[in-house]
Amino acid sequence: LQACCRWDKQWYQRRVRAYEQKRAEHLKDLKTIENEMRSSYLQKVSRKDAEVKKKLNEMQVKYDGLRKAANEERDKLEEEKKKVNEELAEVKRTIAEVQRLSAEQANGKKGRK
């Protein structure tokens, strides 16, 4: 009976060691898979980050170009507005001069009659 119990005990200890060994191998495999997943995730994040930075840089360049073009257009329109206002002032002066001369002529004709 003791030999049988000793054999059962040895068999049980071998099974426990085998279980612990398989468990250790499984945990090692899980750790390897976890590291691979972490590595691939970090690579994806790095690629996405690089893409985002590239797009952001492109958008900044585009924004700067649009802002520069808008400022140039605004300056051009302000210059045209200034010219138009000067021409309008000149036309008003000319009209005023013509009206003044017409009034003087009308006064001069009235005085001669």
Sequence and secondary structure as in RCSB ss.txt:
>XXXX:A:sequence
LQACCRWDKQWYQRRVRAYEQKRAEHLKDLKTIENEMRSSYLQKVSRKDAEVKKKLNEMQVKYDGLRKAANEERD
KLEEEKKKVNEELAEVKRTIAEVQRLSAEQANGKKGRK
>XXXX:A:secstr
 HHHHHHHHHHHHHHHHHHHHHHHHHHHHHHHHHHHHHHHHHHHHHHHHHHHHHHHHHHHHHHHHHHHHHHHHHH
HHHHHHHHHHHHHHHHHHHHHHHHHHHHHHHHHHHHH 
